[in-house]
Amino acid sequence: MSEENITTPLEIKNHGWRVAFAGMGINLALGILYTWSVISKRIPEEWGWNEDDKSLPYMLACLIFSLVMVPAGRMQDKLSPRLVATIGGILVGIGFLFASMTTSPVAFAIGFGVLAGAGIGFGYASATPPAVKWFPAAKTGLIAGIVVSGFGLASVYAAPLTEKLIVGLGFSKAVLILGIAFLIVVVSLAQLLKPPPKGYIPAGAKTPKKLNAGDKKEDFLPREMLGTAQFYMIWFMYACGAGAGLMVIAKLAAIAKVQAKIEMGFVLVAVLAIGNGAGRILAGMLSDKIGRKTTMAICFVTQAVMIILLSRATEGSALANMSILALVSAVIGANYGANLSLFPSITKDYYGLKNFGMNYGLVFTAWGVGGFMLAKLAGMMYVKHQTFAIAYYGASGLLVLAAIMSFFVKPPHHTIQATEA
């Protein structure tokens, strides 16, 4: 067999950009999660929900989203990202339909939190892996950032759209319409998701060499990843970074209203979303240049400072100004969004592409646990003390701890065993 016959099968059309932008589009729909502060603020007063009740659907959505990422990641690795994303779109639609039919916080939490949260997990798990597999390692941060930027940018249109629908049509009907629209969008774009064929080598990438016993392991099985200390360090840092951002996202409209006495909280949500989306792309690009860990440390420290500034934005203070709050919100969004490109990138760097879907799903549980715990803390403390102060300082302390930890995490150095060679 000639050399030409050997290489020809690998010379196939690159669908990378199509897949990347389809994934971005799916995330633009699934990012409705980030408009929760707008949705919760508009829950009719006659329903009798307190701030803790209003936290429940969002907290559950974050938790279920992250837990579903594990089986969904494995399914997209083994079956097809197209199939898994389609399931996600259907579940989101069903969840919103169910939520539109109830006034109970528990039943609404089942629809928005459990069903739609699971759908978001299936869709999100399927968007990034097929995209990064089409590109060389030097572009991992950029491509991951582009795909997940959709999720962060969603509130730019979804926050004002949701506000307008609720005001014009009523709360329940607006939820129903959003669910139908996102079902159609996600299921349609899911059909464009396509991973490269086995053996595909991206342009500019090095041809993989045959690994022998004693060589450094490049692809880790999920159980092997769980056996490394680095996984738990990465998990903790992710929980801190994501949890702090999600806490603010969940309560931003309420913070603007009750703390700074600003009614246009949905504008701050949209501004935060711009920062969220831009931060994912910029952090991904920066981490390709200066390294994941350095970029993480910068983002953690900056986020801690921003959250402390937000805590000072009380009525009558210089910070309780719409322009200043918009700037703070944008930077908080950018630093939060950075997590969503940095952590899939470092997971791929440390544990390889072969089992990336499930491996990142396991890492991503930190996002859900962090978001659940800190959003719950914010809701509970406000109900008890009528202030978010304890939540602010707790989140800032965790961010500083994560920044310190980032200097100690190093790539795992497991080697190929004779039976694997």
C-alpha positions in Angstrom: 0.0 0.0 0.0 1.4 3.4 -1.0 1.9 6.3 1.4 -0.7 8.3 -0.5 -3.3 5.6 0.1 -2.5 5.7 3.8 -2.9 9.5 4.3 -5.8 10.1 1.9 -8.5 8.9 4.3 -7.4 11.5 6.8 -7.6 14.4 4.3 -11.2 15.2 4.9 -13.2 18.4 4.9 -12.8 20.3 8.2 -16.2 21.1 9.7 -14.7 22.7 12.8 -16.0 26.2 12.4 -19.5 25.0 11.5 -19.5 22.8 14.6 -18.1 25.6 16.8 -20.7 28.1 15.8 -23.5 25.5 16.0 -22.4 24.8 19.5 -22.3 28.6 20.3 -25.9 28.9 18.9 -27.1 26.0 21.2 -25.5 27.8 24.1 -27.1 31.1 23.2 -30.5 29.3 23.7 -29.5 27.3 26.8 -28.1 30.5 28.5 -31.7 31.4 29.5 -30.5 30.1 32.8 -28.6 33.3 33.3 -31.8 35.4 33.1 -33.1 33.9 36.3 -32.7 37.1 38.3 -35.0 38.8 35.8 -37.5 36.0 35.9 -37.5 35.7 39.6 -38.0 39.4 40.1 -41.2 39.2 38.0 -42.8 36.2 39.8 -46.2 37.5 40.8 -46.5 38.7 44.4 -49.8 36.9 44.9 -47.9 33.6 44.6 -46.4 34.4 48.0 -42.8 33.3 47.2 -40.0 34.7 49.5 -36.3 35.1 48.3 -35.4 31.6 49.4 -38.3 30.2 47.4 -37.1 32.2 44.4 -33.6 30.7 44.7 -34.9 27.1 44.6 -35.5 26.7 40.8 -32.2 28.3 39.9 -30.2 26.4 42.5 -31.7 23.1 41.3 -31.1 24.0 37.7 -27.5 24.6 38.4 -27.1 21.4 40.4 -29.0 19.2 38.0 -27.2 20.8 35.0 -23.8 19.9 36.4 -24.7 16.4 37.5 -26.3 15.5 34.1 -23.1 16.6 32.5 -21.4 13.4 33.6 -23.7 10.9 31.9 -24.3 13.3 29.0 -20.6 13.7 28.5 -20.2 9.9 28.3 -23.1 9.6 25.9 -21.7 12.2 23.5 -18.3 10.4 23.7 -19.8 7.0 22.9 -22.9 7.8 20.9 -23.3 11.1 19.2 -23.3 14.8 20.2 -26.1 15.3 17.8 -28.4 12.8 19.6 -27.5 14.1 23.1 -28.0 17.8 22.2 -31.4 16.9 20.6 -32.5 15.2 23.9 -31.4 18.4 25.7 -33.5 20.6 23.5 -36.6 18.4 24.1 -36.1 18.4 27.9 -35.7 22.1 28.0 -39.0 22.6 26.2 -40.9 20.1 28.4 -39.4 21.7 31.5 -40.6 25.2 30.6 -44.0 23.8 29.6 -44.4 22.2 33.0 -43.2 25.3 34.8 -45.7 27.5 32.9 -48.6 25.5 34.3 -47.9 26.0 38.1 -47.6 28.7 40.8 -46.0 26.4 43.3 -42.3 26.9 44.0 -41.7 23.2 44.3 -43.5 22.3 41.1 -41.9 25.2 39.3 -38.5 24.0 40.5 -39.3 20.5 39.0 -40.0 22.1 35.6 -37.3 24.8 35.5 -34.8 23.2 37.9 -35.0 19.5 37.2 -36.3 19.0 33.6 -34.9 22.2 32.0 -31.8 21.9 34.1 -31.2 18.4 32.8 -31.9 19.6 29.2 -29.3 22.3 29.6 -26.8 19.7 30.8 -27.4 17.4 27.8 -27.1 20.3 25.3 -24.1 22.0 26.9 -22.2 18.7 27.3 -22.5 18.2 23.5 -21.4 21.6 22.3 -17.7 21.9 23.2 -16.2 18.4 22.8 -16.9 18.0 19.0 -15.7 21.5 18.3 -12.3 21.3 20.1 -11.6 18.0 18.4 -11.5 19.7 15.0 -8.6 22.1 16.0 -5.0 21.7 17.1 -4.1 22.1 20.8 -2.8 25.6 20.3 -6.4 26.8 19.7 -8.1 24.8 22.5 -8.7 27.9 24.7 -10.0 30.0 21.8 -12.4 27.4 20.4 -13.7 26.5 23.9 -14.1 30.2 24.6 -16.1 30.8 21.4 -18.4 27.8 21.9 -19.2 28.6 25.6 -19.4 32.4 24.9 -22.9 31.7 23.6 -24.1 30.6 27.0 -22.7 33.8 28.6 -24.0 36.2 25.9 -27.5 34.8 26.0 -28.7 37.3 28.6 -27.9 40.2 26.2 -31.0 39.3 24.3 -32.8 37.0 26.7 -33.0 39.4 29.7 -34.8 42.2 27.8 -36.8 39.7 25.8 -37.9 37.9 28.9 -38.8 41.2 30.6 -40.8 42.3 27.6 -42.7 39.0 27.3 -43.6 38.9 30.9 -44.8 42.5 30.9 -46.8 42.1 27.7 -48.2 38.5 28.0 -48.0 37.6 31.7 -45.6 35.5 33.5 -46.8 31.9 32.7 -47.4 32.6 29.0 -43.9 34.1 28.6 -42.4 31.0 30.2 -44.3 28.8 27.8 -43.3 30.8 24.7 -39.6 30.8 25.7 -39.7 27.0 26.2 -41.2 26.4 22.7 -38.7 28.7 21.0 -35.6 27.2 22.7 -36.8 23.6 21.9 -37.0 24.5 18.2 -33.6 26.3 18.2 -31.6 23.7 20.1 -33.0 20.7 18.3 -32.4 22.3 14.9 -28.8 23.3 15.6 -28.0 19.9 17.2 -28.2 18.4 13.7 -25.0 20.3 12.8 -22.9 18.8 15.5 -20.4 16.4 14.1 -17.1 15.1 15.6 -14.1 14.4 13.4 -13.6 10.7 12.3 -11.3 8.5 14.2 -7.7 9.1 13.3 -8.3 12.7 12.2 -5.3 15.0 12.7 -6.1 18.8 12.7 -4.0 21.0 10.4 -1.0 22.3 12.3 -1.2 19.5 14.9 1.6 17.1 15.5 1.2 13.5 14.4 0.7 11.5 17.5 3.5 9.0 18.2 3.0 5.5 19.3 3.1 5.3 23.1 5.3 2.8 24.8 5.5 1.6 28.4 7.0 4.3 30.6 5.9 7.2 28.4 3.8 10.0 30.0 0.1 9.2 29.8 -1.9 11.6 27.6 -5.4 10.2 27.8 -6.9 9.4 31.1 -10.0 7.2 31.8 -12.4 8.9 34.2 -11.5 6.5 37.0 -7.8 7.3 36.4 -8.5 11.1 36.5 -10.4 10.6 39.8 -7.2 9.0 41.2 -5.2 12.2 40.7 -4.9 14.9 43.3 -5.0 17.5 40.5 -8.6 16.6 39.8 -9.7 17.6 43.3 -7.7 20.8 43.2 -9.2 21.8 39.9 -12.6 20.9 41.1 -12.3 23.1 44.2 -11.0 26.1 42.2 -13.9 25.7 39.7 -16.5 25.5 42.5 -15.1 28.8 44.0 -14.9 30.7 40.7 -18.2 29.5 39.3 -20.1 29.7 42.6 -19.1 33.3 43.2 -20.2 34.4 39.8 -23.5 32.3 39.8 -24.3 33.8 43.2 -24.2 37.3 41.8 -26.0 36.3 38.5 -28.9 34.8 40.5 -29.4 37.9 42.7 -28.2 40.8 40.5 -31.6 42.3 39.8 -32.5 42.0 43.4 -29.2 43.4 44.5 -29.8 46.5 42.3 -33.3 46.9 43.6 -33.0 46.3 47.4 -29.3 47.4 47.9 -28.7 50.2 45.5 -32.4 51.2 44.9 -32.0 50.8 41.1 -35.1 49.4 39.3 -33.5 48.6 35.9 -31.7 45.5 37.1 -32.4 43.7 33.8 -30.0 46.2 32.2 -27.2 45.1 34.6 -28.0 41.5 33.8 -27.6 42.2 30.1 -24.3 44.1 30.7 -23.0 41.2 32.9 -23.9 38.9 30.0 -21.7 40.9 27.6 -18.8 40.6 30.0 -19.6 36.9 30.5 -19.5 36.1 26.9 -16.4 38.3 26.1 -14.6 36.9 29.1 -14.8 33.4 27.9 -13.2 34.2 24.6 -10.6 36.6 26.0 -9.6 34.3 28.8 -9.3 31.4 26.4 -7.1 33.3 24.1 -5.0 34.7 27.0 -4.6 31.2 28.5 -3.3 29.9 25.2 -0.5 32.6 25.4 0.4 32.9 29.1 -1.0 29.6 30.5 -4.2 28.4 32.2 -3.0 28.7 35.8 -1.7 32.3 35.5 -5.0 33.4 33.8 -7.0 31.7 36.5 -5.1 33.4 39.3 -5.7 36.8 37.7 -9.4 36.2 37.3 -9.9 34.9 40.8 -8.2 37.9 42.5 -10.0 40.4 40.2 -13.3 38.8 40.9 -12.8 39.0 44.7 -12.1 42.7 44.4 -15.2 43.2 42.2 -17.5 41.4 44.6 -16.2 43.5 47.5 -16.9 46.6 45.5 -20.4 45.3 44.8 -21.0 44.9 48.5 -20.3 48.6 48.9 -22.9 49.7 46.3 -25.5 50.8 48.8 -28.1 53.6 48.4 -26.4 57.0 48.7 -22.9 55.7 48.1 -20.7 56.6 45.1 -20.9 53.0 43.8 -24.7 53.0 43.7 -24.6 54.6 40.3 -25.9 52.9 37.2 -22.8 53.5 35.1 -20.4 52.2 37.9 -22.6 49.2 38.7 -22.7 48.4 35.0 -18.9 48.4 34.8 -18.6 46.3 37.9 -21.3 43.9 36.6 -19.4 43.6 33.3 -16.1 42.7 35.0 -17.8 40.2 37.3 -19.4 38.6 34.2 -16.0 38.5 32.4 -14.2 36.9 35.4 -17.0 34.4 35.9 -17.2 33.6 32.2 -13.4 32.9 32.1 -14.0 29.8 34.2 -16.1 28.3 31.5 -13.3 28.4 29.0 -10.3 27.8 31.4 -11.6 24.7 33.1 -12.5 22.7 30.0 -9.2 23.7 28.5 -7.1 22.6 31.5 -9.1 19.4 31.7 -8.2 18.7 28.1 -4.6 19.7 28.7 -4.2 17.4 31.7 -6.4 14.4 30.9 -6.6 14.3 27.1 -9.3 14.3 24.4 -10.2 10.7 24.2 -12.5 10.8 27.2 -12.9 14.5 27.3 -16.7 14.5 27.4 -17.1 12.5 30.6 -13.9 13.8 32.2 -15.1 17.4 31.8 -18.5 16.3 33.0 -17.0 15.2 36.3 -15.0 18.4 36.6 -18.1 20.4 35.8 -20.0 19.1 38.8 -18.0 21.7 40.7 -19.9 24.4 38.8 -23.2 23.0 40.0 -22.2 22.5 43.6 -20.5 25.9 43.8 -23.5 27.6 42.3 -26.0 25.7 44.5 -24.2 26.4 47.7 -23.4 30.1 47.2 -26.8 31.0 45.7 -28.4 29.2 48.6 -26.2 31.1 51.0 -27.2 34.4 49.5 -30.9 33.6 49.7 -30.7 32.3 53.2 -28.7 35.2 54.5 -31.0 37.8 52.9 -34.1 36.2 54.5 -32.4 36.0 57.9 -30.4 39.3 58.0 -31.9 41.4 55.1 -28.4 41.7 53.6 -26.1 39.9 51.2 -23.0 40.9 53.1 -22.1 37.5 54.5 -22.4 35.9 51.1 -20.2 38.6 49.5 -17.4 38.2 52.0 -17.6 34.4 52.0 -17.4 34.3 48.2 -14.4 36.7 48.1 -12.5 34.6 50.7 -13.0 31.5 48.6 -11.8 33.2 45.5 -8.6 34.3 47.2 -8.1 30.7 48.4 -8.6 29.4 44.8 -6.1 31.9 43.5 -3.5 30.7 46.0 -4.2 27.0 45.1 -3.8 27.7 41.4 0.0 28.1 41.9 0.3 24.6 43.3 -1.6 22.5 40.8 0.6 20.8 38.2 0.0 18.4 35.3 -0.4 14.7 36.4 2.7 12.6 35.5 1.2 9.1 35.3 3.0 6.8 32.8 1.8 4.2 30.3 1.8 0.7 31.8 3.0 -2.3 29.8 -0.5 -3.6 29.3 -1.6 -0.3 27.8 1.3 0.1 25.4 
